[in-house]
Amino acid sequence: MKGSKYQIFRFIVSGLISTCINFFLYNLIYLIFKNLIFASIFGYSIGLLTSFILAKIWVFRDNSQKKILKSFLIFCIIYFLGGLEMSLIIIFMNQLLINYRLSWLCGTFFAALNNYLGSKYFLFKK
């Protein structure tokens, strides 16, 4: 795998890693504190931070001297827009298909595409 294909593969793998960390911590925190909201926020936050670190270091190999806080804020905005887009697509597709699982897959695909392209062309552009 060369160039962009390898980068897309790394993006998918980093997403899976971040999601697993999110899910693991979500479960762990819920088991300890029995608080669903705290567990959700904590797991998601650490998953997002993991995703940012992997994207910067491994996926896009960004060595720039940009301020890390500013970069993370832009990353969060890109991923927030992806989450919003995902939610809207799920709602729309579920109205058409009446299949929440397929609707979720469609929403996830477009959110991941948004997150990849946003990160590649707005945040980690070279």
N, C-alpha and C positions, 0 to 999 in steps of 0.2 A: 504494500500500500504506500503510495507516494503522495506528497503534498496535502491537498485538501481532503482527500479520502482518508488519509491517516489522521488528520486533524478532526474530522467528523467522528471517526472511530474513538479517538481519545475523548471527545466531547460526550459521546454516549456512555463510555465507561465511567467517566468522572461523574456523570449524572446518576448512574446506577450506584456508585460508591456513596455519593452524597445522600441519595434516597435511603440507602441501607443504614447509614449513620443516623439520619433523621428518624427512621422507623425504630431502630434499636434504642435510641435515647428517649423517644416518645414512650415506648413500652417501659423502659427502666424508670423513668421519672414518674410515670403513672403508678407503677407498682409501689414505689417508695412513698409518694405524697398523696396518691388517690385524687389528684386534681387534673382533670382532663384539659382544661384551658392552659394551665401552666405547662403540662407535658407537651401539648401541641405547639405552643409558642417556643419552648426551649428546644424541642427536637427540630422544628423548622428553622430556627435561627442558627443552630449549629450546622445543620445541613446546608443552609445558604452560605455560611462562612466557609465551609469545606469546599463547596462548589466554586466559590470565588478564588480560593487559594489554588485549587487544582486548575482552574481556567487560566489563571495568571502564570503559574509556574509550568504546568505540563501541557495543557491544550494549546494555548496560544503563545507560550514561551515568551512572555512579555518581560523585557529587561529594562523598560523605560524607568525614568526617574520621576514619573508622575506621583503626586501625593497619594498615598495609599488610601486615606480616608475619602478623598474625592473619587477615586476609582471605585471604591466599594459602594459609595452612594449612587454612582451611575449604574453600577451593576445591579443594585437593589431596584432602581427605577426600571431598568430593562426587564428584570424578572417580575416586578409588580405588573407591568404592562402585559407580560406573557401570561401571568395568572389571571388577569382580568379578561384577556382575550380567550383563554381557555374556558373560563366560566361562561362567557357569552356564547361561545361555540357549542358547549355542552347543552346549554338551555335551548338554543336554536335547533341543533341536530336532534335532540330528544323529542322536540315537537314534530319533526319530520319523520324520524325513524321509530320513535317510541321504543328505544332500546338504550338504556342508560349506559351500558358497557361500551357499546360501539360509539356512542356520543362522547364518552370519556376518552376513548382512543383517538377520535378525531380532534378533540380539544387539546389533548396532550401533544399530538403531532404538531399542530400549529403553534402551540406555546413553545415547544422545543425548537422549532424553526425560528421563531421570533427571538428566543434567547441566544441561539447560536449566531444568527445574522447580526443581532444587536451587539453582542459581545465582539464579534469579528470586525465589524465595520464602524462601530462607534466607540468602543472602549479599548480594544486591544489592536487597533489598526496600526499598521507599520508604515 
